[in-house]
Amino acid sequence: MACFVLVSGAWHGAWCWEYVIPLLEARGHQAVAAELPGMGADRTPLAEVDFAAWARTVAGVVEAAGEPVILVGHSRGGVVISQTAELVPGCIKLSVYLTAILMRDGESAIDSSGLVPAETLRERSYELTEDGLAFKVLPELALSYGNSPPELVERALAQMTPEPTFALATPLKLTAERYGSVRRAYIECLQDETVTPALQKAMQAREPCQYVRAIETDHCPAYSAPDKVAAVLDELSGLI
C-alpha cells in the first residue's frame, strides 16, 4: 500500500482533503494532508512566510513518512509539489498533479495563464488584503465548486484563508537532475472552469506526464467527487 502526502491549492488548507483521506485509508493506504505555513489551521503570519518555506514544510512531511511517497498537489499546489520534488526527489516515487499548475523552471503559477488565449479563461477579480500581502477570499471562489452541494460550498468558503501573493508570483527553481527525475501523473478535471481543460492540456504538452487520467468534475474534486479522486489515486499507486 502507498503513502500519500496531499497539498492543497490556493485559499485552501489541509481541511479540503477531509473526504479523500478516509477513502484512501479504507483502501489500505496512508494519507496525510500537509498544512502550509499561514494557510488553513496554521496561523503563521504571512509576513513571516515565503514560497521556499512552503516547499521546505512539505519536504519535511515527505521525509517524515519514512518511505517514498506519492505527492499530490491540487491547483496552485502543483507548483508547491514541483519545488518539493526539487528538494527531496529520492523521497517521492510519483508526483500527481490534480488539475494543478504544472510549470517549468523560472516560471511562476501566474505565468500559466499565458499558455492559452485569455478569452478561454474565466475572468477573475482579485482584491488585495489591506497589508498587500495576500488576495482576499471572494464569493466568486464558490464557482470552483460547481458540482458540490450548496452546504459543502458554504463549508469550504468558511474555511478559506487569504492567498499570499508570493504563491502565484514566485518563480520555480527546478533542475532536470532532481525535479526531472521524479515521475509525474496528471489528473484532468474535465468540467473545470478555473484551470480549464485547455490549460491542463497546454501545461502537459510542455511538461509531459507518464500517466494521465481524467475525471468528470469541477475544479475542486476533493469535495465534489472525493470517491473519484481516491479511486484514481489508488489506481496510480498500483502502477509504480
C-alpha positions, 0 to 999 in steps of 0.5 A: 500500500502507498503513502500519500502526502496531499497539498492543497491549492490556493485559499485552501488548507489541509481541511479540503482533503477531509473526504479523500483521506478516509477513502484512501485509508479504507483502501489500505493506504496512508494519507496525510494532508500537509498544512502550509505555513499561514494557510488553513489551521496554521496561523503563521503570519504571512509576513513571516512566510515565503514560497521556499518555506512552503516547499521546505514544510512539505519536504519535511512531511515527505521525509517524515513518512519514512518511505517514498511517497506519492505527492499530490498537489491540487491547483496552485499546489502543483507548483508547491509539489514541483519545488518539493520534488526539487528538494527531496526527489529520492523521497517521492516515487510519483508526483500527481498533479490534480488539475494543478499548475504544472510549470517549468523552471523560472516560471511562476503559477501566474505565468500559466495563464499565458499558455492559452488565449485569455478569452478561454479563461474565466475572468477573475477579480482579485482584491488585495488584503489591506497589508498587500500581502495576500488576495482576499477570499471572494464569493466568486471562489464558490464557482470552483465548486460547481458540482458540490452541494450548496452546504459543502460550498458554504463549508469550504468558503468558511474555511478559506484563508487569504492567498499570499501573493508570493504563491502565484508570483514566485518563480520555480527553481527546478533542475532536470537532475532532481525535479526531472527525475521524479515521475509525474501523473496528471489528473484532468478535471474535465468540467473545470472552469478555473484551470480549464481543460485547455490549460491542463492540456497546454501545461502537459504538452510542455511538461509531459506526464507518464500517466494521465487520467481524467475525471468528470468534475469541477475544479475542486474534486476533493469535495465534489467527487472525493470517491473519484479522486481516491479511486484514481489515486489508488489506481496510480499507486498500483502502477509504480 
